[in-house]
Amino acid sequence: MKMKLIFSLLFIFLVEMIFGNNFSDLENFKSLVTQKTFLNNKVKEKKYEMVVKFPDLIYKKTLFPEINKGEIYVYNKNKKYIYYPLLEQNISQEIDESENEFLEILKELKGNNKGEKKNKIISNEKGLIKEIVFDTGEIIKFENYIKIKDIYFPESIDIYDENEVIVSKMKFDKITLNQKISNEIFEIGKK
């Protein structure tokens, strides 16, 4: 359950961050992500390649840990496709409500239907988002922005639960924006 929360918060963060940086100009982004998850006094580290092509396509390929290396997750509209290399198996599932929330927000933003914001956004003196406090109590804190093609993108974020206990740290490396991305990487469910 915590992983779905982290995934959902990550994408809500991306929507909020990009919305504040001329969202309409961003077609896609690609990044290597290192994620540390803290649960029951244990730290788990994952590394993956993430590609997002707006408004509906998300690709995540696991690079570490070794046991999960090569697992691919593709979110395409209301479907999630998973490829497990150890089993040489593709699985197709409906996206659950928490995973679908990100895609729905993206569609609203692209349609200029901003709606009411339920989350408290705290910005720094440059107008960059410093943290988001969600109406559910979770908090995302942003660190070390870099400017790429006139868009500020955070190099790292920390995610806290409703009790202000750190749940996850994420570091973004090798970030590219608005590069040509083939739709083939989003087609694992059709093979």
Residue, then its C-alpha position, 0 to 999 in steps of 0.5 A: m500500500k505504501m508503494k502505491l502511495i509513493f507512486s501516486l504522490l510522485f506523480i501528483f508532485l510532478v503535475e504540481m511542479i510542471f504546472g508551475n513551470n509552463f506545463s503546456d510546453l512539456e511534452n515528455f521527460k525521461s530520468l534515471v530515478t534512485q528511490k530509497t523507501f523507509l519502512n519498519n526501520k529498514v531501507k530499500e533502494k530501487k533504481y529505475e528508468m522513468v519515461v513520461k509522455f503526456p498526457d497518458l503514457i508512463y514507462k518504468k523499467t527497474l534497474f536495481p535490485e538485481i532480482n527485479k532487474g528488467e521488470i517493466y511497468v507501463y501505464n497507458k490510459n486506464k491500463k497498467y501493463i507489467y512485464y516480469p522477465l524472470l517469468e517471461q510474462n506480461i500482465s495487464q490490469e486496470i489502473d486502480e483509483s490512486e494510480n489513475e489520479f495522476l492521469e486524470i489531473l494531467k488531462e484536466l491541466k491539459g484542458n485548462n480545467k484547473g479546478e480547486k486546489k486542495n493542497k497547500i503549496i509553499s514556494n521559495e523566494k524564486g517562486l519554485i515549489k519548496e514543499i506540498v502539503f496534501d489535504t491527507g497530511e502527506i508532505i513532499k519536500f523539494e531540493n536542488y532544482i536544475k533548469i532544463k529548457d526553461i523548466y525547473f526540475p527538482e533533482s531530489i524530493d523527500i516524501y513524508d507520511e501524515n505523521e511527518v515520518i519520512v517514507s521515501k527519498m527520490k533522486f533524479d539523474k540524467i533528466t531530459l525534457n521534450q526529446k523524441i520518444s518512440n511509442e514502442i516502449f509503451e507497447i509491452g502489453k501488445k506483444 
